Amino acid sequence: MRSPAEQYDWELAHVAVRRGRGEDLSFYSALAARTGAPILELACGTGRLTAPLGAVGLDNDPDMLAAARRRGVCRLVRADMRRFALAQRFALVAIPYNSLQLLLGAADAVACLRCAASHLAPGGVLALEVTDFQQGARRTSVDLELLARADGVSLHGALVHDVGRRVTTYHRRFEEGGEVRVDHVRLRCLDQAELEKLLSRAGLRPAEVTQEGARLFCVATLRGSGEDHQPASASADSRRALALAARERARLT
């Protein structure tokens, strides 16, 4: 059976991208084209975005970092995204793919955002994506038939919502070659108002927010930073990239 890191990449390739997750690369690429290098990605995982962005990747999972290294990511850092200290400052710090939501407590989320903010170069921006998995949810549990292939590889999932705590647990059952792996991921649900409160506590302000259903793509700057820097223009390109990707996805489905 594949390792957890290999399963993660397989799930992204066969399920997540088909469900519209692939356009995040367009968003971050368009933003990076305006901000320039250097770029830092927190919770970089296997380097799906890190490699094409030419970013420094930070993660606390050695297996994920090993996969990112095999993907060709040149600079990797093993660290906790709530507390890290790098000598470099960055034009763009990215926290993609709902990674901030892995931090269930507000204090941990703010610590991560503060640490990210402290690594911004003058005029630098923070970009992140969050999803409110409970938006419009009518049931506390939703079964997902993600993929079942003729070769015996299958992935089944379920979302369980704890509405009171604003936490959603994603349960997965991966089967391959007669072997089964069961795991789960807990995610803090965030809407725009909740995200903006966290950003404010970290000394950041949202410069542009793009919403696509329950997903939010946010570009933030340090509070009190000079108004001559206009991250909104970079986000305009990013929004166009998202719109084009969404139209292409609709054409293919």
N, C-alpha and C positions, 0 to 999 in steps of 0.2 A: 504493500500500500504506500501511496505517496506520503511524504512527510507533511506536517501541518503547513509549512511554508509553501510546499509544492501544491497542496490542496487549495491554499489561499489564492495562488496564481491561477489555478485551474478554474476555481469558482469565478474569479474576475473575468477570465476569458470566455467562459461558457454561459455564465448566468448574468453577472452584474452588467457587463457591457451591453448585452442584448436587451437589458431592461433599462437602458438609457444612462448608465453610469460613465460611459466612455468619454462624454463631452467635457469632463473635468479637465482633461489634458488640454483641450482647446482653450478653456478659460485661463488656466495658469500659464500656458504658452503665450497667449496674447498679452497677458499682464507682464510677463517676464520680458517680452520684446520691448516694452516701454520702460520698465524699471532698470533693465540691464542686470548684470551680475555684480556681486556674487549673490547666490540664492541658497537658502537653507530650508530644507523640508523636515518638519517634525513628524515623528511616527511614520517614517518613510517605508516601513515594511520591506517588501522584496524589491523596491526600486522601480516600480511600474512608472511612476512620474519622475522620480529622481534622475534616472538615466537620460531620458529625452530632454529634461530641463537643464542638465549639466549642473545639478545642485549638489550641495553637501547634504548627506542624509544622516539623520539622527533617529535612533530607535534603541529600545532596551532589550530586544529579543535577539540573541546571537544567531539563531537559525534564520531569521528574517534578514539579518545583516549579511550572513553568508550567501543567501540567495541574491541579495542586491549586488554583492561583490561579483558573483558569477555573471550578473547582468551587465557588468562593466562600469558600475558606479565607482569612481576613483577615490572619493573621500567619504569615509563613513565614521560615525561617532557612536559608540555605545553609551547611552546615558538616559536618565529619566527626564522626560520633557517638562516636568514640573520644576526641576532644579538642575541646570547645567550652566557651564561657564566656558565659552569659547573666546579665544583671543581676537577673533574676527568679527566685524560688523557687516550686516547684509542689506542689500537694496530691497530684497524681498524675502520675507519669512512666510512659508506656507504651512498650513495645517489642514491637509485635504481629507476627503473621504470620511467625514464624520469623526475624525480621530479625537477631537476635543471632547466628544461625548462619551468617550471611554472613561473619562474622569467624572465619577458620579457625584462627588461633592463639589459645592460651589467654591470652597476654599482651594481645592486642588485645581479646578479650572482657572481660577484667577491667578494662582501661582504660575501655571503654565503660560498664561497670556502675559503676565508681568515679565517672565523670563524671556519670552519671545520679544516683547517690546524693548527690553534692555539690550537686545542684539540687533536692533535696527540701526542702520547707518543714517546720517542726516538726510531727511527727505524720504526715508525708506517706508515701505508699506507692509502690513500684515494681511494675508489673504487666507480665508478659511471657508469651509463648507460645513453646514449642519443640516440635520433633517428632523422635523417634528413628526416622529413616527405615529403619534397619537392624534394628529390632525384628522378630523372627520371620522375617527374610529368609532364604530357602532358596537363592537364587541371587545371584550378584554382579551380574547385569544383568536388568532387568525392562522389557519394552516396554509402553508405554501408548498405547492408541488413545483419545485424549482427545475428539476431536470431528471429524466429517466431515459437512459439510452439503451439501445438493443445490445450493446456489448457488456451490459451488467453494471455499468457505472451509474449511480443515482445519487441525487442530493435532495433531501426533503428538509423543510424548515417550518418553523412556527414562530409567530410573534406573540408574546404574552405581555400585556400592558398593565403596569401598576400605575393607575391614573393618579392616585393620591400622592405618590412619590415622584411622579413624572419620570419613571424609568421603564424602558421596554427591554425585555430579554428576547434575544434571537436564538432559538434552539436549532441546531443543525444535526442531521444524521447523514453521514457520507458513507456510501458502500461501494467497494471496488474489489473485484476478485474474491468475493465471498467474505471479505473482512469488513468490519463496521467500525466507524469512529463516530462517537457522539460528543458534542461539546456545545457550549453556549457563550454568548457575548451579551453583556449588559451595557445598555446605552442610556445616558441621560437625555431626555427629550428637551429640545430647545426651540422656542419660536423667536421671532425677531425681538420682541420686548425683553425676553429673558437673556438673549445673547447681548443686547445692548447694555444691560445692567452689568454683566460680567466684564464687558469691554471697558465700561466706565470705571469700575473698581480697579482695573489694571492700568488706568491712565491712558486709555485709548478711546478714539471716537470713530464711529462708522462713517466713512467717506462715501461709500456707495454700497447699496444692498440690492442684489438681483434675486428675485424669487421665481422658482419654477415648481409649482405645486407645493408640496410640503418641504422642499429643499430651499435653502438660502445660501447664496454665495456672497460673502461679505469682504470688502476691502476696507481696512482700518488704518488710521494714522495715529501718531502720538497726539494727545490733547495739547493744544498750544503750539503745535508745529506751524511753521510759516505757511501762510495762505498762498504763497507764490507757487508752491508745489501743488499740482492738480491731479491727484490720483483718479478723480472721476473720469478724466479723459482716457486713462488706461482701461478703466472698467467699461467704458463705452465699447471699446474694441472687444473686450471680453464678453460683453452682452451680445454683440453681434455674432461672435463665435458660438456662443451657447444657442442662439436662435437658429443659426445655420445647421448646427449639429442636431437640434431637435427636429427641424424640418426633414433632414436626411433620414433620421431614425423613423419618422412617420412614413416616409416614402418606402422604406424597406420593410415595414411591418404590415 
